[in-house]
């Protein structure tokens, strides 16, 4: 979905069964991704609670692409 919305950043699973990450991109695309994360999520996932915090508006993305970290 990040490729679809042209987003940059990363995600990684936490030891607590949650996912942490950073998403950067155009505001409208970040908003669309946030809605997808809150209501659907990746195939096979079960969304019980989605908390998005530390939102910031930046002039330039810090990441060049999106990747999954382990």
PyMOL Python script that loads the backbone (N, CA, C, O; Angstrom):
from pymol import cmd

cmd.read_pdbstr("""\
ATOM      1  N   UNK A   1       0.827  -1.197   0.000  1.00  0.00           N
ATOM      2  CA  UNK A   1       0.000   0.000   0.000  1.00  0.00           C
ATOM      3  C   UNK A   1       0.871   1.261   0.000  1.00  0.00           C
ATOM      4  O   UNK A   1       0.484   2.281  -0.570  1.00  0.00           O
ATOM      5  N   UNK A   2       2.029   1.193   0.629  1.00  0.00           N
ATOM      6  CA  UNK A   2       2.890   2.385   0.632  1.00  0.00           C
ATOM      7  C   UNK A   2       3.356   2.727  -0.771  1.00  0.00           C
ATOM      8  O   UNK A   2       3.443   3.903  -1.125  1.00  0.00           O
ATOM      9  N   UNK A   3       3.660   1.709  -1.582  1.00  0.00           N
ATOM     10  CA  UNK A   3       4.023   1.970  -2.976  1.00  0.00           C
ATOM     11  C   UNK A   3       2.844   2.592  -3.721  1.00  0.00           C
ATOM     12  O   UNK A   3       3.015   3.523  -4.507  1.00  0.00           O
ATOM     13  N   UNK A   4       1.662   2.075  -3.468  1.00  0.00           N
ATOM     14  CA  UNK A   4       0.452   2.584  -4.119  1.00  0.00           C
ATOM     15  C   UNK A   4       0.224   4.058  -3.797  1.00  0.00           C
ATOM     16  O   UNK A   4      -0.181   4.830  -4.666  1.00  0.00           O
ATOM     17  N   UNK A   5       0.482   4.449  -2.554  1.00  0.00           N
ATOM     18  CA  UNK A   5       0.286   5.834  -2.124  1.00  0.00           C
ATOM     19  C   UNK A   5       1.563   6.681  -2.213  1.00  0.00           C
ATOM     20  O   UNK A   5       1.579   7.834  -1.781  1.00  0.00           O
ATOM     21  N   UNK A   6       2.638   6.101  -2.778  1.00  0.00           N
ATOM     22  CA  UNK A   6       3.925   6.794  -2.931  1.00  0.00           C
ATOM     23  C   UNK A   6       4.427   7.332  -1.590  1.00  0.00           C
ATOM     24  O   UNK A   6       4.771   8.507  -1.469  1.00  0.00           O
ATOM     25  N   UNK A   7       4.463   6.454  -0.589  1.00  0.00           N
ATOM     26  CA  UNK A   7       4.908   6.838   0.747  1.00  0.00           C
ATOM     27  C   UNK A   7       6.304   6.301   1.023  1.00  0.00           C
ATOM     28  O   UNK A   7       6.728   5.300   0.446  1.00  0.00           O
ATOM     29  N   UNK A   8       6.999   6.977   1.903  1.00  0.00           N
ATOM     30  CA  UNK A   8       8.336   6.586   2.318  1.00  0.00           C
ATOM     31  C   UNK A   8       8.313   6.275   3.811  1.00  0.00           C
ATOM     32  O   UNK A   8       7.389   6.677   4.517  1.00  0.00           O
ATOM     33  N   UNK A   9       9.336   5.556   4.293  1.00  0.00           N
ATOM     34  CA  UNK A   9       9.442   5.274   5.721  1.00  0.00           C
ATOM     35  C   UNK A   9       9.744   3.821   5.995  1.00  0.00           C
ATOM     36  O   UNK A   9      10.415   3.156   5.206  1.00  0.00           O
ATOM     37  N   UNK A  10       9.250   3.331   7.109  1.00  0.00           N
ATOM     38  CA  UNK A  10       9.527   1.950   7.511  1.00  0.00           C
ATOM     39  C   UNK A  10       8.481   1.448   8.501  1.00  0.00           C
ATOM     40  O   UNK A  10       7.772   2.235   9.128  1.00  0.00           O
ATOM     41  N   UNK A  11       8.399   0.132   8.629  1.00  0.00           N
ATOM     42  CA  UNK A  11       7.628  -0.513   9.690  1.00  0.00           C
ATOM     43  C   UNK A  11       8.441  -1.670  10.227  1.00  0.00           C
ATOM     44  O   UNK A  11       9.317  -2.201   9.543  1.00  0.00           O
ATOM     45  N   UNK A  12       8.147  -2.053  11.449  1.00  0.00           N
ATOM     46  CA  UNK A  12       8.776  -3.245  12.014  1.00  0.00           C
ATOM     47  C   UNK A  12       7.878  -3.804  13.112  1.00  0.00           C
ATOM     48  O   UNK A  12       7.214  -3.056  13.830  1.00  0.00           O
ATOM     49  N   UNK A  13       7.867  -5.121  13.231  1.00  0.00           N
ATOM     50  CA  UNK A  13       7.082  -5.731  14.307  1.00  0.00           C
ATOM     51  C   UNK A  13       7.763  -5.496  15.646  1.00  0.00           C
ATOM     52  O   UNK A  13       8.990  -5.502  15.739  1.00  0.00           O
ATOM     53  N   UNK A  14       6.966  -5.291  16.672  1.00  0.00           N
ATOM     54  CA  UNK A  14       7.529  -5.140  18.018  1.00  0.00           C
ATOM     55  C   UNK A  14       7.417  -6.478  18.740  1.00  0.00           C
ATOM     56  O   UNK A  14       6.668  -7.352  18.305  1.00  0.00           O
ATOM     57  N   UNK A  15       8.149  -6.647  19.833  1.00  0.00           N
ATOM     58  CA  UNK A  15       8.057  -7.898  20.591  1.00  0.00           C
ATOM     59  C   UNK A  15       6.704  -8.075  21.291  1.00  0.00           C
ATOM     60  O   UNK A  15       6.449  -9.126  21.878  1.00  0.00           O
ATOM     61  N   UNK A  16       5.844  -7.069  21.236  1.00  0.00           N
ATOM     62  CA  UNK A  16       4.559  -7.104  21.932  1.00  0.00           C
ATOM     63  C   UNK A  16       3.390  -7.429  21.005  1.00  0.00           C
ATOM     64  O   UNK A  16       2.231  -7.293  21.398  1.00  0.00           O
ATOM     65  N   UNK A  17       3.686  -7.857  19.779  1.00  0.00           N
ATOM     66  CA  UNK A  17       2.625  -8.190  18.837  1.00  0.00           C
ATOM     67  C   UNK A  17       2.028  -6.987  18.133  1.00  0.00           C
ATOM     68  O   UNK A  17       0.952  -7.076  17.542  1.00  0.00           O
ATOM     69  N   UNK A  18       2.722  -5.866  18.195  1.00  0.00           N
ATOM     70  CA  UNK A  18       2.269  -4.643  17.526  1.00  0.00           C
ATOM     71  C   UNK A  18       3.246  -4.299  16.406  1.00  0.00           C
ATOM     72  O   UNK A  18       4.237  -4.998  16.194  1.00  0.00           O
ATOM     73  N   UNK A  19       2.958  -3.235  15.708  1.00  0.00           N
ATOM     74  CA  UNK A  19       3.826  -2.779  14.625  1.00  0.00           C
ATOM     75  C   UNK A  19       4.169  -1.319  14.874  1.00  0.00           C
ATOM     76  O   UNK A  19       3.296  -0.513  15.199  1.00  0.00           O
ATOM     77  N   UNK A  20       5.437  -0.986  14.721  1.00  0.00           N
ATOM     78  CA  UNK A  20       5.923   0.386  14.848  1.00  0.00           C
ATOM     79  C   UNK A  20       6.350   0.869  13.471  1.00  0.00           C
ATOM     80  O   UNK A  20       6.668   0.055  12.604  1.00  0.00           O
ATOM     81  N   UNK A  21       6.364   2.175  13.256  1.00  0.00           N
ATOM     82  CA  UNK A  21       6.827   2.650  11.965  1.00  0.00           C
ATOM     83  C   UNK A  21       6.779   4.143  11.802  1.00  0.00           C
ATOM     84  O   UNK A  21       6.332   4.883  12.678  1.00  0.00           O
ATOM     85  N   UNK A  22       7.258   4.565  10.638  1.00  0.00           N
ATOM     86  CA  UNK A  22       7.265   5.968  10.222  1.00  0.00           C
ATOM     87  C   UNK A  22       6.727   6.001   8.795  1.00  0.00           C
ATOM     88  O   UNK A  22       7.137   5.203   7.953  1.00  0.00           O
ATOM     89  N   UNK A  23       5.817   6.917   8.530  1.00  0.00           N
ATOM     90  CA  UNK A  23       5.265   7.087   7.188  1.00  0.00           C
ATOM     91  C   UNK A  23       5.441   8.544   6.792  1.00  0.00           C
ATOM     92  O   UNK A  23       5.090   9.447   7.552  1.00  0.00           O
ATOM     93  N   UNK A  24       5.986   8.771   5.600  1.00  0.00           N
ATOM     94  CA  UNK A  24       6.162  10.122   5.080  1.00  0.00           C
ATOM     95  C   UNK A  24       5.604  10.192   3.664  1.00  0.00           C
ATOM     96  O   UNK A  24       5.652   9.212   2.921  1.00  0.00           O
ATOM     97  N   UNK A  25       5.082  11.341   3.300  1.00  0.00           N
ATOM     98  CA  UNK A  25       4.586  11.558   1.945  1.00  0.00           C
ATOM     99  C   UNK A  25       3.607  12.710   1.903  1.00  0.00           C
ATOM    100  O   UNK A  25       3.454  13.452   2.873  1.00  0.00           O
ATOM    101  N   UNK A  26       2.947  12.851   0.768  1.00  0.00           N
ATOM    102  CA  UNK A  26       1.929  13.897   0.608  1.00  0.00           C
ATOM    103  C   UNK A  26       0.833  13.696   1.650  1.00  0.00           C
ATOM    104  O   UNK A  26       0.448  12.561   1.931  1.00  0.00           O
ATOM    105  N   UNK A  27       0.330  14.785   2.224  1.00  0.00           N
ATOM    106  CA  UNK A  27      -0.647  14.705   3.303  1.00  0.00           C
ATOM    107  C   UNK A  27      -1.860  13.841   2.948  1.00  0.00           C
ATOM    108  O   UNK A  27      -2.274  13.001   3.747  1.00  0.00           O
ATOM    109  N   UNK A  28      -2.426  14.039   1.771  1.00  0.00           N
ATOM    110  CA  UNK A  28      -3.586  13.260   1.369  1.00  0.00           C
ATOM    111  C   UNK A  28      -3.291  11.771   1.311  1.00  0.00           C
ATOM    112  O   UNK A  28      -4.133  10.954   1.683  1.00  0.00           O
ATOM    113  N   UNK A  29      -2.101  11.416   0.845  1.00  0.00           N
ATOM    114  CA  UNK A  29      -1.709  10.008   0.766  1.00  0.00           C
ATOM    115  C   UNK A  29      -1.465   9.421   2.153  1.00  0.00           C
ATOM    116  O   UNK A  29      -1.821   8.272   2.413  1.00  0.00           O
ATOM    117  N   UNK A  30      -0.863  10.202   3.041  1.00  0.00           N
ATOM    118  CA  UNK A  30      -0.658   9.740   4.420  1.00  0.00           C
ATOM    119  C   UNK A  30      -2.017   9.537   5.093  1.00  0.00           C
ATOM    120  O   UNK A  30      -2.216   8.560   5.815  1.00  0.00           O
ATOM    121  N   UNK A  31      -2.944  10.457   4.856  1.00  0.00           N
ATOM    122  CA  UNK A  31      -4.292  10.319   5.430  1.00  0.00           C
ATOM    123  C   UNK A  31      -4.983   9.056   4.924  1.00  0.00           C
ATOM    124  O   UNK A  31      -5.626   8.351   5.702  1.00  0.00           O
ATOM    125  N   UNK A  32      -4.856   8.762   3.624  1.00  0.00           N
ATOM    126  CA  UNK A  32      -5.452   7.551   3.054  1.00  0.00           C
ATOM    127  C   UNK A  32      -4.833   6.297   3.680  1.00  0.00           C
ATOM    128  O   UNK A  32      -5.537   5.338   4.000  1.00  0.00           O
ATOM    129  N   UNK A  33      -3.518   6.319   3.846  1.00  0.00           N
ATOM    130  CA  UNK A  33      -2.835   5.174   4.449  1.00  0.00           C
ATOM    131  C   UNK A  33      -3.282   4.996   5.901  1.00  0.00           C
ATOM    132  O   UNK A  33      -3.476   3.869   6.355  1.00  0.00           O
ATOM    133  N   UNK A  34      -3.443   6.084   6.618  1.00  0.00           N
ATOM    134  CA  UNK A  34      -3.899   6.016   8.008  1.00  0.00           C
ATOM    135  C   UNK A  34      -5.280   5.374   8.087  1.00  0.00           C
ATOM    136  O   UNK A  34      -5.526   4.544   8.962  1.00  0.00           O
ATOM    137  N   UNK A  35      -6.176   5.746   7.191  1.00  0.00           N
ATOM    138  CA  UNK A  35      -7.518   5.141   7.167  1.00  0.00           C
ATOM    139  C   UNK A  35      -7.426   3.647   6.883  1.00  0.00           C
ATOM    140  O   UNK A  35      -8.110   2.848   7.523  1.00  0.00           O
ATOM    141  N   UNK A  36      -6.584   3.269   5.929  1.00  0.00           N
ATOM    142  CA  UNK A  36      -6.407   1.858   5.582  1.00  0.00           C
ATOM    143  C   UNK A  36      -5.856   1.082   6.780  1.00  0.00           C
ATOM    144  O   UNK A  36      -6.308  -0.025   7.071  1.00  0.00           O
ATOM    145  N   UNK A  37      -4.884   1.668   7.465  1.00  0.00           N
ATOM    146  CA  UNK A  37      -4.298   1.004   8.639  1.00  0.00           C
ATOM    147  C   UNK A  37      -5.320   0.834   9.755  1.00  0.00           C
ATOM    148  O   UNK A  37      -5.342  -0.200  10.423  1.00  0.00           O
ATOM    149  N   UNK A  38      -6.158   1.831   9.960  1.00  0.00           N
ATOM    150  CA  UNK A  38      -7.132   1.787  11.047  1.00  0.00           C
ATOM    151  C   UNK A  38      -8.277   0.822  10.779  1.00  0.00           C
ATOM    152  O   UNK A  38      -8.845   0.269  11.721  1.00  0.00           O
ATOM    153  N   UNK A  39      -8.625   0.609   9.521  1.00  0.00           N
ATOM    154  CA  UNK A  39      -9.832  -0.155   9.215  1.00  0.00           C
ATOM    155  C   UNK A  39      -9.611  -1.481   8.496  1.00  0.00           C
ATOM    156  O   UNK A  39     -10.485  -2.348   8.524  1.00  0.00           O
ATOM    157  N   UNK A  40      -8.456  -1.652   7.853  1.00  0.00           N
ATOM    158  CA  UNK A  40      -8.257  -2.873   7.086  1.00  0.00           C
ATOM    159  C   UNK A  40      -6.925  -3.531   7.423  1.00  0.00           C
ATOM    160  O   UNK A  40      -6.908  -4.651   7.934  1.00  0.00           O
ATOM    161  N   UNK A  41      -5.829  -2.874   7.153  1.00  0.00           N
ATOM    162  CA  UNK A  41      -4.507  -3.436   7.416  1.00  0.00           C
ATOM    163  C   UNK A  41      -4.100  -4.463   6.379  1.00  0.00           C
ATOM    164  O   UNK A  41      -4.866  -4.788   5.472  1.00  0.00           O
ATOM    165  N   UNK A  42      -2.899  -4.963   6.521  1.00  0.00           N
ATOM    166  CA  UNK A  42      -2.363  -5.904   5.540  1.00  0.00           C
ATOM    167  C   UNK A  42      -3.087  -7.250   5.606  1.00  0.00           C
ATOM    168  O   UNK A  42      -3.672  -7.593   6.633  1.00  0.00           O
ATOM    169  N   UNK A  43      -3.046  -8.001   4.522  1.00  0.00           N
ATOM    170  CA  UNK A  43      -3.718  -9.307   4.518  1.00  0.00           C
ATOM    171  C   UNK A  43      -3.219 -10.192   5.661  1.00  0.00           C
ATOM    172  O   UNK A  43      -2.018 -10.282   5.919  1.00  0.00           O
ATOM    173  N   UNK A  44      -4.139 -10.825   6.319  1.00  0.00           N
ATOM    174  CA  UNK A  44      -3.780 -11.699   7.435  1.00  0.00           C
ATOM    175  C   UNK A  44      -3.648 -10.992   8.769  1.00  0.00           C
ATOM    176  O   UNK A  44      -3.481 -11.637   9.804  1.00  0.00           O
ATOM    177  N   UNK A  45      -3.723  -9.669   8.749  1.00  0.00           N
ATOM    178  CA  UNK A  45      -3.611  -8.936  10.021  1.00  0.00           C
ATOM    179  C   UNK A  45      -4.985  -8.817  10.675  1.00  0.00           C
ATOM    180  O   UNK A  45      -6.022  -8.940  10.023  1.00  0.00           O
ATOM    181  N   UNK A  46      -4.958  -8.575  11.970  1.00  0.00           N
ATOM    182  CA  UNK A  46      -6.202  -8.340  12.715  1.00  0.00           C
ATOM    183  C   UNK A  46      -6.018  -7.022  13.464  1.00  0.00           C
ATOM    184  O   UNK A  46      -5.198  -6.929  14.377  1.00  0.00           O
ATOM    185  N   UNK A  47      -6.774  -6.020  13.079  1.00  0.00           N
ATOM    186  CA  UNK A  47      -6.655  -4.700  13.689  1.00  0.00           C
ATOM    187  C   UNK A  47      -7.578  -4.634  14.898  1.00  0.00           C
ATOM    188  O   UNK A  47      -8.801  -4.633  14.756  1.00  0.00           O
ATOM    189  N   UNK A  48      -6.995  -4.580  16.071  1.00  0.00           N
ATOM    190  CA  UNK A  48      -7.778  -4.415  17.300  1.00  0.00           C
ATOM    191  C   UNK A  48      -7.765  -2.959  17.747  1.00  0.00           C
ATOM    192  O   UNK A  48      -8.743  -2.457  18.301  1.00  0.00           O
ATOM    193  N   UNK A  49      -6.658  -2.299  17.501  1.00  0.00           N
ATOM    194  CA  UNK A  49      -6.489  -0.907  17.918  1.00  0.00           C
ATOM    195  C   UNK A  49      -5.398  -0.313  17.045  1.00  0.00           C
ATOM    196  O   UNK A  49      -4.371  -0.954  16.820  1.00  0.00           O
ATOM    197  N   UNK A  50      -5.598   0.884  16.555  1.00  0.00           N
ATOM    198  CA  UNK A  50      -4.594   1.562  15.753  1.00  0.00           C
ATOM    199  C   UNK A  50      -4.383   2.949  16.340  1.00  0.00           C
ATOM    200  O   UNK A  50      -5.296   3.774  16.366  1.00  0.00           O
ATOM    201  N   UNK A  51      -3.184   3.188  16.803  1.00  0.00           N
ATOM    202  CA  UNK A  51      -2.862   4.489  17.392  1.00  0.00           C
ATOM    203  C   UNK A  51      -1.773   5.145  16.566  1.00  0.00           C
ATOM    204  O   UNK A  51      -0.645   4.658  16.502  1.00  0.00           O
ATOM    205  N   UNK A  52      -2.121   6.246  15.939  1.00  0.00           N
ATOM    206  CA  UNK A  52      -1.176   7.012  15.129  1.00  0.00           C
ATOM    207  C   UNK A  52      -0.860   8.285  15.891  1.00  0.00           C
ATOM    208  O   UNK A  52      -1.762   9.041  16.251  1.00  0.00           O
ATOM    209  N   UNK A  53       0.416   8.520  16.137  1.00  0.00           N
ATOM    210  CA  UNK A  53       0.764   9.712  16.925  1.00  0.00           C
ATOM    211  C   UNK A  53       2.035  10.361  16.409  1.00  0.00           C
ATOM    212  O   UNK A  53       2.702   9.844  15.512  1.00  0.00           O
ATOM    213  N   UNK A  54       2.351  11.491  16.989  1.00  0.00           N
ATOM    214  CA  UNK A  54       3.528  12.278  16.610  1.00  0.00           C
ATOM    215  C   UNK A  54       3.471  12.743  15.158  1.00  0.00           C
ATOM    216  O   UNK A  54       4.488  12.743  14.464  1.00  0.00           O
ATOM    217  N   UNK A  55       2.282  13.139  14.697  1.00  0.00           N
ATOM    218  CA  UNK A  55       2.122  13.647  13.334  1.00  0.00           C
ATOM    219  C   UNK A  55       2.905  14.950  13.206  1.00  0.00           C
ATOM    220  O   UNK A  55       2.868  15.799  14.096  1.00  0.00           O
ATOM    221  N   UNK A  56       3.611  15.096  12.092  1.00  0.00           N
ATOM    222  CA  UNK A  56       4.370  16.312  11.819  1.00  0.00           C
ATOM    223  C   UNK A  56       4.263  16.651  10.345  1.00  0.00           C
ATOM    224  O   UNK A  56       4.156  15.762   9.501  1.00  0.00           O
ATOM    225  N   UNK A  57       4.294  17.932  10.040  1.00  0.00           N
ATOM    226  CA  UNK A  57       4.387  18.374   8.652  1.00  0.00           C
ATOM    227  C   UNK A  57       5.854  18.695   8.399  1.00  0.00           C
ATOM    228  O   UNK A  57       6.456  19.494   9.116  1.00  0.00           O
ATOM    229  N   UNK A  58       6.423  18.066   7.373  1.00  0.00           N
ATOM    230  CA  UNK A  58       7.833  18.269   7.050  1.00  0.00           C
ATOM    231  C   UNK A  58       7.953  18.788   5.622  1.00  0.00           C
ATOM    232  O   UNK A  58       7.098  18.526   4.776  1.00  0.00           O
ATOM    233  N   UNK A  59       9.024  19.525   5.372  1.00  0.00           N
ATOM    234  CA  UNK A  59       9.267  20.064   4.031  1.00  0.00           C
ATOM    235  C   UNK A  59       9.847  19.017   3.091  1.00  0.00           C
ATOM    236  O   UNK A  59       9.630  19.062   1.880  1.00  0.00           O
ATOM    237  N   UNK A  60      10.591  18.070   3.667  1.00  0.00           N
ATOM    238  CA  UNK A  60      11.297  17.087   2.859  1.00  0.00           C
ATOM    239  C   UNK A  60      11.281  15.742   3.577  1.00  0.00           C
ATOM    240  O   UNK A  60      11.455  15.681   4.794  1.00  0.00           O
ATOM    241  N   UNK A  61      11.072  14.667   2.823  1.00  0.00           N
ATOM    242  CA  UNK A  61      11.081  13.325   3.413  1.00  0.00           C
ATOM    243  C   UNK A  61      12.497  12.920   3.811  1.00  0.00           C
ATOM    244  O   UNK A  61      13.459  13.218   3.103  1.00  0.00           O
ATOM    245  N   UNK A  62      12.614  12.248   4.936  1.00  0.00           N
ATOM    246  CA  UNK A  62      13.904  11.740   5.389  1.00  0.00           C
ATOM    247  C   UNK A  62      14.265  10.403   4.742  1.00  0.00           C
ATOM    248  O   UNK A  62      15.433  10.015   4.725  1.00  0.00           O
ATOM    249  N   UNK A  63      13.261   9.700   4.211  1.00  0.00           N
ATOM    250  CA  UNK A  63      13.473   8.371   3.639  1.00  0.00           C
ATOM    251  C   UNK A  63      13.270   8.409   2.133  1.00  0.00           C
ATOM    252  O   UNK A  63      12.462   9.187   1.626  1.00  0.00           O
ATOM    253  N   UNK A  64      14.009   7.561   1.419  1.00  0.00           N
ATOM    254  CA  UNK A  64      13.920   7.529  -0.037  1.00  0.00           C
ATOM    255  C   UNK A  64      12.906   6.511  -0.542  1.00  0.00           C
ATOM    256  O   UNK A  64      12.442   6.611  -1.677  1.00  0.00           O
ATOM    257  N   UNK A  65      12.556   5.525   0.297  1.00  0.00           N
ATOM    258  CA  UNK A  65      11.601   4.490  -0.097  1.00  0.00           C
ATOM    259  C   UNK A  65      10.965   3.937   1.163  1.00  0.00           C
ATOM    260  O   UNK A  65      11.224   4.430   2.261  1.00  0.00           O
ATOM    261  N   UNK A  66      10.142   2.925   1.013  1.00  0.00           N
ATOM    262  CA  UNK A  66       9.513   2.294   2.159  1.00  0.00           C
ATOM    263  C   UNK A  66      10.062   0.880   2.304  1.00  0.00           C
ATOM    264  O   UNK A  66      10.205   0.163   1.314  1.00  0.00           O
ATOM    265  N   UNK A  67      10.375   0.474   3.553  1.00  0.00           N
ATOM    266  CA  UNK A  67      10.834  -0.895   3.764  1.00  0.00           C
ATOM    267  C   UNK A  67      10.334  -1.433   5.090  1.00  0.00           C
ATOM    268  O   UNK A  67       9.907  -0.685   5.970  1.00  0.00           O
ATOM    269  N   UNK A  68      10.399  -2.742   5.209  1.00  0.00           N
ATOM    270  CA  UNK A  68      10.009  -3.443   6.427  1.00  0.00           C
ATOM    271  C   UNK A  68      11.287  -3.871   7.132  1.00  0.00           C
ATOM    272  O   UNK A  68      12.153  -4.507   6.531  1.00  0.00           O
ATOM    273  N   UNK A  69      11.399  -3.531   8.373  1.00  0.00           N
ATOM    274  CA  UNK A  69      12.575  -3.891   9.184  1.00  0.00           C
ATOM    275  C   UNK A  69      12.233  -5.045  10.097  1.00  0.00           C
ATOM    276  O   UNK A  69      11.092  -5.183  10.538  1.00  0.00           O
ATOM    277  N   UNK A  70      13.223  -5.874  10.382  1.00  0.00           N
ATOM    278  CA  UNK A  70      13.030  -6.984  11.310  1.00  0.00           C
ATOM    279  C   UNK A  70      14.062  -6.955  12.399  1.00  0.00           C
ATOM    280  O   UNK A  70      14.057  -7.818  13.277  1.00  0.00           O
TER     281      UNK A  70
END
""", "prot")
cmd.dss("prot")
cmd.show_as("cartoon", "prot")
cmd.util.cbc("prot")
cmd.orient("prot")
